[in-house]
Amino acid sequence: MSEAVWSIIKYKPKAGCEDEFKKNGLTRLAEMMEKYSATWSLIELDNGEIVQINRNPSIEATLEGQIEGMEWLDSVDHLLEKDVGGSRTQAYSGLEMDVQHSFQNK
């Protein structure tokens, strides 16, 4: 079995589109995430950005959901601010390190 993959993805809804993104976009995201074996959650920052935190059990599981994830992102494109380079998200991913930490102990 390969190592778990963590991803942190930040979205910034456009002004006036926050409610639609939360109600429709995030509802569809939740339905999509239920299909995969990821552990995930969302947090809302005080500046209105939404941060998605995922833990997939393997690289294979991460790749399995990529196409559907990109299709979802394309479907909410009109609701999101873009950075100067045209990106809709700020994202980081990496392999879980093999050290004791609180997530593994609970």
SEGU-234023 format. One record per residue: residue number from 1; residue in one letter; x, y, z of N, C-alpha, C in turn. Coordinates in steps of 0.001 Angstrom, whole numbers, padded with zeros to 6 digits. Example, Ala and Ser with C-alpha at 12.3 -4.5 7.8 and 13.67 -1.06 7.14 Angstrom:
SEGU-234023
1|A|013190|-005690|007800|012300|-004500|007800|013200|-003300|007800
2|S|012850|-002250|007080|013670|-001060|007140|012900|000030|007870
END
This chain:
SEGU-234023
1|M|000837|-001186|000000|000000|000000|000000|000881|001247|000000
2|S|000527|002222|-000813|001331|003438|-000866|000935|004391|000257
3|E|001724|005424|000411|001508|006379|001490|000282|007252|001228
4|A|-000303|007724|002295|-001451|008624|002188|-001016|009962|001594
5|V|-001940|010597|000888|-001695|011893|000260|-002632|012923|000883
6|W|-002064|014020|001345|-002846|015138|001867|-002886|016233|000812
7|S|-004039|016868|000670|-004191|018007|-000238|-004924|019119|000492
8|I|-004460|020330|000261|-005113|021520|000788|-005403|022413|-000408
9|I|-006682|022729|-000606|-007105|023487|-001782|-007926|024675|-001302
10|K|-007505|025868|-001714|-008189|027086|-001280|-008939|027701|-002456
11|Y|-010212|028041|-002222|-011078|028677|-003214|-011503|030043|-002685
12|K|-011634|031010|-003585|-012141|032333|-003204|-013355|032644|-004068
13|P|-014579|032486|-003522|-015770|032833|-004302|-015786|034331|-004633
14|K|-016299|034658|-005812|-016464|036057|-006203|-017480|036720|-005279
15|A|-017334|038035|-005114|-018305|038797|-004331|-019690|038609|-004946
16|G|-020651|038297|-004109|-022011|038074|-004569|-022292|036640|-004980
17|C|-021257|035806|-005054|-021419|034399|-005461|-021189|033423|-004312
18|E|-020933|033951|-003128|-020592|033095|-001992|-021692|032082|-001675
19|D|-022920|032554|-001607|-024027|031657|-001246|-024236|030566|-002282
20|E|-024166|030930|-003566|-024344|029921|-004618|-023218|028892|-004578
21|F|-021986|029355|-004351|-020857|028429|-004274|-021039|027467|-003104
22|K|-021428|027997|-001955|-021608|027146|-000774|-022778|026187|-000949
23|K|-023904|026701|-001428|-025111|025878|-001515|-025022|024845|-002631
24|N|-024694|025287|-003831|-024698|024377|-004982|-023340|023729|-005227
25|G|-022299|024540|-005273|-020972|024010|-005580|-020462|023037|-004537
26|L|-020566|023416|-003274|-020042|022548|-002218|-020925|021335|-001979
27|T|-022214|021453|-002266|-023096|020283|-002170|-022689|019246|-003207
28|R|-022415|019695|-004425|-021962|018767|-005478|-020588|018187|-005146
29|L|-019720|019012|-004562|-018406|018520|-004153|-018560|017414|-003115
30|A|-019431|017615|-002138|-019653|016600|-001097|-020167|015301|-001699
31|E|-021087|015396|-002642|-021608|014195|-003307|-020496|013459|-004043
32|M|-019630|014213|-004685|-018518|013617|-005415|-017527|012949|-004451
33|M|-017203|013620|-003356|-016209|013096|-002423|-016682|011818|-001742
34|E|-017993|011639|-001610|-018526|010422|-000994|-018177|009173|-001797
35|K|-017885|009331|-003081|-017562|008191|-003945|-016160|007643|-003681
36|Y|-015314|008469|-003105|-013906|008096|-002940|-013603|007845|-001470
37|S|-012506|007213|-001210|-012169|006832|000162|-011373|007913|000888
38|A|-011650|009156|000570|-010943|010264|001205|-011605|010649|002523
39|T|-010781|011129|003435|-011260|011826|004617|-011096|013297|004281
40|W|-012129|014087|004478|-012013|015479|004063|-012904|016380|004897
41|S|-012600|017669|004852|-013404|018667|005542|-013196|020012|004865
42|L|-014061|020957|005205|-013972|022321|004694|-013916|023279|005872
43|I|-013155|024353|005697|-013180|025442|006666|-013372|026747|005896
44|E|-013998|027714|006549|-014168|029034|005946|-013310|030023|006721
45|L|-012456|030732|006006|-011590|031724|006628|-012348|033036|006802
46|D|-011830|033897|007669|-012527|035160|007935|-012540|036105|006739
47|N|-011736|035833|005714|-011737|036657|004502|-012657|036088|003415
48|G|-013425|035052|003751|-014374|034475|002801|-013833|033333|001973
49|E|-012544|033048|002085|-011987|031918|001339|-012449|030607|001971
50|I|-012622|029600|001125|-013006|028260|001564|-011791|027358|001360
51|V|-011441|026592|002384|-010291|025698|002311|-010775|024262|002454
52|Q|-010409|023448|001483|-010741|022017|001478|-009488|021258|001900
53|I|-009632|020378|002880|-008510|019578|003376|-008868|018112|003168
54|N|-008054|017406|002396|-008318|016001|002045|-007177|015114|002504
55|R|-007530|013899|002890|-006532|012850|003102|-006999|011639|002317
56|N|-006260|011300|001273|-006535|010103|000479|-005594|008996|000936
57|P|-006060|007755|000956|-005236|006665|001468|-004024|006334|000599
58|S|-004028|006776|-000656|-002916|006442|-001553|-002889|007402|-002734
59|I|-001779|007391|-003441|-001669|008180|-004671|-002700|007695|-005682
60|E|-002909|006394|-005741|-003886|005827|-006680|-005288|006378|-006411
61|A|-005657|006471|-005145|-006971|007015|-004782|-007071|008490|-005162
62|T|-005971|009214|-005023|-005950|010624|-005412|-006170|010763|-006911
63|L|-005449|009967|-007688|-005569|010033|-009148|-006953|009619|-009631
64|E|-007568|008685|-008935|-008885|008179|-009317|-009932|009298|-009384
65|G|-009837|010265|-008502|-010832|011330|-008463|-010466|012590|-009216
66|Q|-009288|012621|-009848|-008825|013857|-010471|-009697|014342|-011623
67|I|-010107|013476|-012504|-010897|013915|-013661|-012224|014495|-013196
68|E|-012918|013778|-012316|-014190|014288|-011813|-013988|015584|-011025
69|G|-012880|015673|-010306|-012577|016896|-009568|-012374|018089|-010486
70|M|-011679|017886|-011601|-011481|018967|-012570|-012799|019348|-013235
71|E|-013641|018366|-013516|-014959|018668|-014090|-015790|019492|-013111
72|W|-015720|019141|-011825|-016433|019924|-010812|-015899|021350|-010779
73|L|-014568|021496|-010777|-013967|022825|-010727|-014387|023657|-011940
74|D|-014417|023041|-013116|-014887|023747|-014315|-016337|024199|-014154
75|S|-017151|023406|-013469|-018574|023734|-013309|-018804|024912|-012361
76|V|-017839|025206|-011489|-017978|026341|-010567|-017041|027492|-010932
77|D|-016407|027391|-012080|-015440|028396|-012533|-016016|029814|-012483
78|H|-017236|029977|-012928|-017867|031303|-012994|-018128|031908|-011614
79|L|-018005|031116|-010565|-018255|031581|-009198|-016976|031957|-008455
80|L|-015825|031668|-009052|-014552|031818|-008346|-013701|032962|-008879
81|E|-013029|033637|-007957|-012017|034617|-008346|-010807|033866|-008877
82|K|-010072|034521|-009762|-008838|033946|-010297|-007669|034842|-009896
83|D|-006501|034234|-009735|-005324|035031|-009423|-004772|035645|-010714
84|V|-003676|036385|-010615|-003122|037069|-011789|-002701|036097|-012885
85|G|-002402|034864|-012521|-002032|033845|-013501|-003225|033082|-014056
86|G|-004434|033405|-013582|-005642|032746|-014065|-006047|031508|-013290
87|S|-005345|031205|-012197|-005674|030014|-011413|-006888|030265|-010528
88|R|-007747|029259|-010423|-008960|029344|-009605|-008724|028888|-008180
89|T|-007608|028235|-007935|-007315|027686|-006613|-005872|027967|-006235
90|Q|-005608|027805|-004962|-004242|027713|-004466|-004196|026348|-003801
91|A|-003328|025468|-004269|-003370|024081|-003797|-001978|023559|-003465
92|Y|-001966|022680|-002481|-000745|021996|-002050|-001090|020534|-001822
93|S|-000199|019647|-002207|-000374|018217|-001945|000964|017620|-001570
94|G|000911|016569|-000769|002136|015887|-000406|001851|014580|000305
95|L|002889|013768|000400|002775|012478|001071|002804|012664|002582
96|E|001989|011892|003258|001965|011923|004717|003296|011401|005242
97|M|003862|012120|006183|005140|011717|006763|004911|010647|007822
98|D|005871|009758|007945|005767|008652|008890|006358|009061|010240
99|V|005669|009987|010906|006044|010398|012263|004770|010428|013098
100|Q|004904|010240|014404|003737|010291|015285|003112|011678|015224
101|H|001829|011724|015041|001097|012981|015132|-000327|012680|015560
102|S|-001035|013701|015961|-002328|013497|016616|-003348|012783|015748
103|F|-003346|012992|014442|-004340|012358|013578|-004225|010835|013636
104|Q|-003017|010324|013712|-002810|008878|013750|-003164|008284|015107
105|N|-003143|009073|016147|-003360|008567|017501|-004822|008507|017907
106|K|-005719|009017|017097|-007129|009083|017498|-007989|008226|016624
END
